[in-house]
């Protein structure tokens, strides 16, 4: 975890997703990873979480920077899920 020049805690992390979705009437396994960033109190929650914790997150997508258009999920809300130990 790091801090902004104003002293706001920031943490960057990668979240994995694993689910099964219906597409055109067929079950499809979906597995991916997304770059995330959390700030303030949310950053503290992420930093204290054990690696591989199950999460439900919400926030907004934005480009990493003006020059790097890769998407990053800016996590505003996070909820830890019981019984999910595989990291997805």
Secondary structure, DSSP 4 states (H G I P E B T S, - for coil): -EE-TT--EEEEEEEEEEEEEEETTEEEEEEEEEEEEEETHHHHHHHHSPTT-EEEEEEEEEESSSS---EEEEEEEEEEETT--S--
